[in-house]
Amino acid sequence: MTKVLFLAEAVTWSQVTRLLLLARALDANDSRFQVHFAASHFAPHLFGNATFERSHIHSLSPKE
C-alpha cells in the first residue's frame, strides 16, 4: 500500500480545498493508497465525513 500525505497550509481556503478534493478522490477510488491529510485547521463542513487520517500542524494564520 502506498502512503500519500497531503500537507496544506490553511492560509487560504483554496489551498486546503484543492488538496482535499485530491485526497478524497484517492481515498474513495483506490484501495492501493493510504491517505493522510495534515493541516492547521479542519473545517467541519469540509472534513466532516472524511474517512482518511488527519493530523494537526502549526501554520501561519490567514490574518498573518
Biopython code that builds the backbone (N, CA, C, O; Angstrom):
import numpy as np
from Bio.PDB.StructureBuilder import StructureBuilder

atoms = [
    (1, "MET", "N", (0.844, -1.174, 0.000)),
    (1, "MET", "CA", (0.000, 0.000, 0.000)),
    (1, "MET", "C", (0.893, 1.242, 0.000)),
    (1, "MET", "O", (1.863, 1.317, 0.754)),
    (2, "THR", "N", (0.566, 2.189, -0.829)),
    (2, "THR", "CA", (1.306, 3.438, -0.929)),
    (2, "THR", "C", (0.680, 4.471, -0.015)),
    (2, "THR", "O", (-0.529, 4.700, -0.059)),
    (3, "LYS", "N", (1.503, 5.091, 0.811)),
    (3, "LYS", "CA", (1.025, 6.143, 1.703)),
    (3, "LYS", "C", (1.180, 7.490, 1.009)),
    (3, "LYS", "O", (2.230, 7.791, 0.441)),
    (4, "VAL", "N", (0.119, 8.298, 1.060)),
    (4, "VAL", "CA", (0.134, 9.617, 0.438)),
    (4, "VAL", "C", (-0.205, 10.648, 1.508)),
    (4, "VAL", "O", (-1.250, 10.563, 2.153)),
    (5, "LEU", "N", (0.687, 11.622, 1.692)),
    (5, "LEU", "CA", (0.469, 12.682, 2.659)),
    (5, "LEU", "C", (0.132, 13.968, 1.922)),
    (5, "LEU", "O", (0.877, 14.410, 1.046)),
    (6, "PHE", "N", (-0.992, 14.559, 2.282)),
    (6, "PHE", "CA", (-1.366, 15.874, 1.783)),
    (6, "PHE", "C", (-1.112, 16.857, 2.910)),
    (6, "PHE", "O", (-1.644, 16.695, 4.009)),
    (7, "LEU", "N", (-0.312, 17.865, 2.650)),
    (7, "LEU", "CA", (0.065, 18.858, 3.652)),
    (7, "LEU", "C", (-0.422, 20.213, 3.162)),
    (7, "LEU", "O", (0.054, 20.722, 2.148)),
    (8, "ALA", "N", (-1.372, 20.794, 3.884)),
    (8, "ALA", "CA", (-1.981, 22.046, 3.439)),
    (8, "ALA", "C", (-1.832, 23.120, 4.501)),
    (8, "ALA", "O", (-2.217, 22.922, 5.654)),
    (9, "GLU", "N", (-1.277, 24.249, 4.113)),
    (9, "GLU", "CA", (-1.291, 25.409, 4.989)),
    (9, "GLU", "C", (-2.639, 26.074, 4.795)),
    (9, "GLU", "O", (-3.050, 26.337, 3.665)),
    (10, "ALA", "N", (-3.316, 26.341, 5.875)),
    (10, "ALA", "CA", (-4.664, 26.899, 5.793)),
    (10, "ALA", "C", (-4.651, 28.420, 5.668)),
    (10, "ALA", "O", (-5.481, 29.112, 6.258)),
    (11, "VAL", "N", (-3.701, 28.926, 4.893)),
    (11, "VAL", "CA", (-3.619, 30.373, 4.687)),
    (11, "VAL", "C", (-4.798, 30.847, 3.847)),
    (11, "VAL", "O", (-5.367, 31.908, 4.102)),
    (12, "THR", "N", (-5.158, 30.056, 2.851)),
    (12, "THR", "CA", (-6.347, 30.358, 2.050)),
    (12, "THR", "C", (-7.168, 29.084, 1.919)),
    (12, "THR", "O", (-6.620, 27.982, 1.954)),
    (13, "TRP", "N", (-8.481, 29.232, 1.768)),
    (13, "TRP", "CA", (-9.361, 28.076, 1.615)),
    (13, "TRP", "C", (-9.038, 27.305, 0.350)),
    (13, "TRP", "O", (-9.203, 26.086, 0.308)),
    (14, "SER", "N", (-8.581, 27.999, -0.682)),
    (14, "SER", "CA", (-8.313, 27.309, -1.957)),
    (14, "SER", "C", (-7.207, 26.280, -1.812)),
    (14, "SER", "O", (-7.278, 25.218, -2.431)),
    (15, "GLN", "N", (-6.190, 26.562, -1.014)),
    (15, "GLN", "CA", (-5.106, 25.599, -0.810)),
    (15, "GLN", "C", (-5.621, 24.318, -0.171)),
    (15, "GLN", "O", (-5.272, 23.217, -0.596)),
    (16, "VAL", "N", (-6.434, 24.468, 0.827)),
    (16, "VAL", "CA", (-6.977, 23.303, 1.534)),
    (16, "VAL", "C", (-7.960, 22.550, 0.644)),
    (16, "VAL", "O", (-7.913, 21.322, 0.563)),
    (17, "THR", "N", (-8.841, 23.274, -0.017)),
    (17, "THR", "CA", (-9.896, 22.655, -0.817)),
    (17, "THR", "C", (-9.346, 21.844, -1.980)),
    (17, "THR", "O", (-9.818, 20.736, -2.235)),
    (18, "ARG", "N", (-8.362, 22.373, -2.684)),
    (18, "ARG", "CA", (-7.763, 21.626, -3.806)),
    (18, "ARG", "C", (-7.167, 20.307, -3.345)),
    (18, "ARG", "O", (-7.403, 19.264, -3.954)),
    (19, "LEU", "N", (-6.394, 20.358, -2.265)),
    (19, "LEU", "CA", (-5.781, 19.122, -1.770)),
    (19, "LEU", "C", (-6.823, 18.177, -1.181)),
    (19, "LEU", "O", (-6.682, 16.959, -1.285)),
    (20, "LEU", "N", (-7.850, 18.717, -0.575)),
    (20, "LEU", "CA", (-8.917, 17.887, -0.033)),
    (20, "LEU", "C", (-9.633, 17.115, -1.144)),
    (20, "LEU", "O", (-9.940, 15.935, -0.975)),
    (21, "LEU", "N", (-9.896, 17.760, -2.259)),
    (21, "LEU", "CA", (-10.533, 17.083, -3.391)),
    (21, "LEU", "C", (-9.663, 15.939, -3.912)),
    (21, "LEU", "O", (-10.169, 14.861, -4.223)),
    (22, "LEU", "N", (-8.367, 16.175, -4.004)),
    (22, "LEU", "CA", (-7.454, 15.113, -4.440)),
    (22, "LEU", "C", (-7.405, 13.974, -3.417)),
    (22, "LEU", "O", (-7.421, 12.800, -3.787)),
    (23, "ALA", "N", (-7.346, 14.323, -2.150)),
    (23, "ALA", "CA", (-7.303, 13.302, -1.095)),
    (23, "ALA", "C", (-8.562, 12.453, -1.102)),
    (23, "ALA", "O", (-8.485, 11.231, -0.974)),
    (24, "ARG", "N", (-9.709, 13.078, -1.248)),
    (24, "ARG", "CA", (-10.972, 12.323, -1.294)),
    (24, "ARG", "C", (-11.025, 11.404, -2.502)),
    (24, "ARG", "O", (-11.512, 10.277, -2.405)),
    (25, "ALA", "N", (-10.531, 11.874, -3.635)),
    (25, "ALA", "CA", (-10.543, 11.052, -4.854)),
    (25, "ALA", "C", (-9.668, 9.809, -4.679)),
    (25, "ALA", "O", (-10.077, 8.710, -5.054)),
    (26, "LEU", "N", (-8.485, 9.971, -4.121)),
    (26, "LEU", "CA", (-7.608, 8.818, -3.899)),
    (26, "LEU", "C", (-8.185, 7.881, -2.847)),
    (26, "LEU", "O", (-8.139, 6.660, -3.000)),
    (27, "ASP", "N", (-8.723, 8.451, -1.792)),
    (27, "ASP", "CA", (-9.238, 7.647, -0.693)),
    (27, "ASP", "C", (-10.451, 6.827, -1.122)),
    (27, "ASP", "O", (-10.613, 5.685, -0.694)),
    (28, "ALA", "N", (-11.292, 7.400, -1.955)),
    (28, "ALA", "CA", (-12.538, 6.738, -2.341)),
    (28, "ALA", "C", (-12.378, 5.775, -3.511)),
    (28, "ALA", "O", (-13.100, 4.781, -3.599)),
    (29, "ASN", "N", (-11.451, 6.057, -4.397)),
    (29, "ASN", "CA", (-11.401, 5.318, -5.656)),
    (29, "ASN", "C", (-10.316, 4.258, -5.757)),
    (29, "ASN", "O", (-10.308, 3.483, -6.713)),
    (30, "ASP", "N", (-9.422, 4.206, -4.819)),
    (30, "ASP", "CA", (-8.308, 3.283, -4.996)),
    (30, "ASP", "C", (-7.808, 2.766, -3.659)),
    (30, "ASP", "O", (-7.237, 3.526, -2.876)),
    (31, "SER", "N", (-8.009, 1.514, -3.395)),
    (31, "SER", "CA", (-7.585, 0.929, -2.119)),
    (31, "SER", "C", (-6.073, 0.710, -2.048)),
    (31, "SER", "O", (-5.560, 0.248, -1.029)),
    (32, "ARG", "N", (-5.353, 1.043, -3.134)),
    (32, "ARG", "CA", (-3.890, 0.919, -3.097)),
    (32, "ARG", "C", (-3.241, 2.041, -2.294)),
    (32, "ARG", "O", (-2.050, 1.980, -1.987)),
    (33, "PHE", "N", (-4.028, 3.074, -1.951)),
    (33, "PHE", "CA", (-3.478, 4.241, -1.276)),
    (33, "PHE", "C", (-4.011, 4.387, 0.143)),
    (33, "PHE", "O", (-5.198, 4.198, 0.405)),
    (34, "GLN", "N", (-3.114, 4.725, 1.040)),
    (34, "GLN", "CA", (-3.493, 5.108, 2.400)),
    (34, "GLN", "C", (-3.291, 6.620, 2.480)),
    (34, "GLN", "O", (-2.161, 7.104, 2.427)),
    (35, "VAL", "N", (-4.378, 7.352, 2.607)),
    (35, "VAL", "CA", (-4.343, 8.812, 2.557)),
    (35, "VAL", "C", (-4.278, 9.386, 3.970)),
    (35, "VAL", "O", (-4.989, 8.944, 4.873)),
    (36, "HIS", "N", (-3.410, 10.379, 4.136)),
    (36, "HIS", "CA", (-3.273, 11.103, 5.387)),
    (36, "HIS", "C", (-3.249, 12.587, 5.036)),
    (36, "HIS", "O", (-2.555, 12.991, 4.103)),
    (37, "PHE", "N", (-4.002, 13.401, 5.777)),
    (37, "PHE", "CA", (-4.111, 14.832, 5.492)),
    (37, "PHE", "C", (-3.658, 15.604, 6.716)),
    (37, "PHE", "O", (-4.129, 15.349, 7.824)),
    (38, "ALA", "N", (-2.748, 16.543, 6.523)),
    (38, "ALA", "CA", (-2.255, 17.377, 7.621)),
    (38, "ALA", "C", (-2.549, 18.841, 7.296)),
    (38, "ALA", "O", (-2.258, 19.318, 6.199)),
    (39, "ALA", "N", (-3.128, 19.540, 8.267)),
    (39, "ALA", "CA", (-3.456, 20.955, 8.097)),
    (39, "ALA", "C", (-3.574, 21.608, 9.466)),
    (39, "ALA", "O", (-3.656, 20.930, 10.491)),
    (40, "SER", "N", (-3.581, 22.926, 9.465)),
    (40, "SER", "CA", (-3.680, 23.635, 10.734)),
    (40, "SER", "C", (-5.121, 23.764, 11.215)),
    (40, "SER", "O", (-5.365, 24.017, 12.394)),
    (41, "HIS", "N", (-6.072, 23.591, 10.306)),
    (41, "HIS", "CA", (-7.485, 23.717, 10.667)),
    (41, "HIS", "C", (-8.312, 22.777, 9.806)),
    (41, "HIS", "O", (-8.105, 22.689, 8.596)),
    (42, "PHE", "N", (-9.244, 22.077, 10.430)),
    (42, "PHE", "CA", (-10.142, 21.177, 9.710)),
    (42, "PHE", "C", (-11.567, 21.690, 9.867)),
    (42, "PHE", "O", (-12.214, 21.438, 10.883)),
    (43, "ALA", "N", (-12.046, 22.398, 8.875)),
    (43, "ALA", "CA", (-13.397, 22.957, 8.924)),
    (43, "ALA", "C", (-14.414, 21.816, 8.908)),
    (43, "ALA", "O", (-14.367, 20.961, 8.024)),
    (44, "PRO", "N", (-15.323, 21.795, 9.868)),
    (44, "PRO", "CA", (-16.302, 20.704, 9.944)),
    (44, "PRO", "C", (-17.122, 20.534, 8.667)),
    (44, "PRO", "O", (-17.429, 19.406, 8.281)),
    (45, "HIS", "N", (-17.476, 21.620, 8.014)),
    (45, "HIS", "CA", (-18.295, 21.494, 6.805)),
    (45, "HIS", "C", (-17.507, 20.935, 5.622)),
    (45, "HIS", "O", (-18.111, 20.462, 4.660)),
    (46, "LEU", "N", (-16.188, 20.978, 5.667)),
    (46, "LEU", "CA", (-15.366, 20.383, 4.601)),
    (46, "LEU", "C", (-14.917, 18.972, 4.947)),
    (46, "LEU", "O", (-14.928, 18.092, 4.086)),
    (47, "PHE", "N", (-14.523, 18.745, 6.188)),
    (47, "PHE", "CA", (-13.911, 17.480, 6.590)),
    (47, "PHE", "C", (-14.830, 16.576, 7.396)),
    (47, "PHE", "O", (-14.406, 15.516, 7.857)),
    (48, "GLY", "N", (-16.073, 16.977, 7.569)),
    (48, "GLY", "CA", (-16.989, 16.267, 8.451)),
    (48, "GLY", "C", (-17.086, 14.772, 8.221)),
    (48, "GLY", "O", (-17.110, 14.012, 9.188)),
    (49, "ASN", "N", (-17.144, 14.324, 6.977)),
    (49, "ASN", "CA", (-17.304, 12.893, 6.704)),
    (49, "ASN", "C", (-16.055, 12.275, 6.066)),
    (49, "ASN", "O", (-16.143, 11.231, 5.420)),
    (50, "ALA", "N", (-14.920, 12.904, 6.240)),
    (50, "ALA", "CA", (-13.674, 12.364, 5.691)),
    (50, "ALA", "C", (-13.305, 11.070, 6.401)),
    (50, "ALA", "O", (-13.409, 10.977, 7.624)),
    (51, "THR", "N", (-12.877, 10.079, 5.640)),
    (51, "THR", "CA", (-12.532, 8.782, 6.222)),
    (51, "THR", "C", (-11.032, 8.582, 6.391)),
    (51, "THR", "O", (-10.607, 7.620, 7.031)),
    (52, "PHE", "N", (-10.236, 9.460, 5.837)),
    (52, "PHE", "CA", (-8.787, 9.308, 5.948)),
    (52, "PHE", "C", (-8.281, 9.922, 7.245)),
    (52, "PHE", "O", (-8.985, 10.678, 7.915)),
    (53, "GLU", "N", (-7.035, 9.575, 7.581)),
    (53, "GLU", "CA", (-6.412, 10.081, 8.806)),
    (53, "GLU", "C", (-6.117, 11.564, 8.664)),
    (53, "GLU", "O", (-5.823, 12.052, 7.572)),
    (54, "ARG", "N", (-6.201, 12.280, 9.792)),
    (54, "ARG", "CA", (-5.908, 13.709, 9.801)),
    (54, "ARG", "C", (-4.962, 14.034, 10.948)),
    (54, "ARG", "O", (-5.035, 13.435, 12.021)),
    (55, "SER", "N", (-4.072, 14.993, 10.703)),
    (55, "SER", "CA", (-3.141, 15.458, 11.734)),
    (55, "SER", "C", (-3.120, 16.973, 11.734)),
    (55, "SER", "O", (-3.244, 17.620, 10.693)),
    (56, "HIS", "N", (-2.961, 17.521, 12.923)),
    (56, "HIS", "CA", (-2.887, 18.973, 13.064)),
    (56, "HIS", "C", (-1.429, 19.419, 12.951)),
    (56, "HIS", "O", (-0.536, 18.793, 13.521)),
    (57, "ILE", "N", (-1.196, 20.502, 12.216)),
    (57, "ILE", "CA", (0.126, 21.121, 12.134)),
    (57, "ILE", "C", (0.005, 22.590, 12.541)),
    (57, "ILE", "O", (-1.082, 23.166, 12.501)),
    (58, "HIS", "N", (1.107, 23.174, 12.924)),
    (58, "HIS", "CA", (1.140, 24.607, 13.215)),
    (58, "HIS", "C", (1.522, 25.320, 11.940)),
    (58, "HIS", "O", (2.462, 24.929, 11.249)),
    (59, "SER", "N", (0.781, 26.375, 11.636)),
    (59, "SER", "CA", (0.965, 27.078, 10.383)),
    (59, "SER", "C", (0.648, 28.551, 10.587)),
    (59, "SER", "O", (0.140, 28.947, 11.637)),
    (60, "LEU", "N", (0.947, 29.351, 9.586)),
    (60, "LEU", "CA", (0.566, 30.752, 9.626)),
    (60, "LEU", "C", (-0.942, 30.888, 9.681)),
    (60, "LEU", "O", (-1.661, 30.082, 9.090)),
    (61, "SER", "N", (-1.420, 31.878, 10.371)),
    (61, "SER", "CA", (-2.853, 32.125, 10.372)),
    (61, "SER", "C", (-3.209, 32.907, 9.098)),
    (61, "SER", "O", (-2.351, 33.594, 8.543)),
    (62, "PRO", "N", (-4.439, 32.814, 8.637)),
    (62, "PRO", "CA", (-4.841, 33.586, 7.461)),
    (62, "PRO", "C", (-4.627, 35.093, 7.642)),
    (62, "PRO", "O", (-4.371, 35.801, 6.668)),
    (63, "LYS", "N", (-4.728, 35.582, 8.867)),
    (63, "LYS", "CA", (-4.518, 37.020, 9.121)),
    (63, "LYS", "C", (-3.068, 37.436, 8.914)),
    (63, "LYS", "O", (-2.788, 38.563, 8.503)),
    (64, "GLU", "N", (-2.143, 36.512, 9.203)),
    (64, "GLU", "CA", (-0.718, 36.836, 9.047)),
    (64, "GLU", "C", (-0.344, 36.857, 7.589)),
    (64, "GLU", "O", (0.813, 37.110, 7.251)),
]
sb = StructureBuilder()
sb.init_structure("model")
sb.init_model(0)
sb.init_chain("A")
sb.init_seg("    ")
for serial, (resi, resn, name, xyz) in enumerate(atoms, 1):
    if name == "N":
        sb.init_residue(resn, " ", resi, " ")
    sb.init_atom(name, np.array(xyz, "f"), 0.0, 1.0, " ", f" {name:<3s}", serial, name[0])
structure = sb.get_structure()
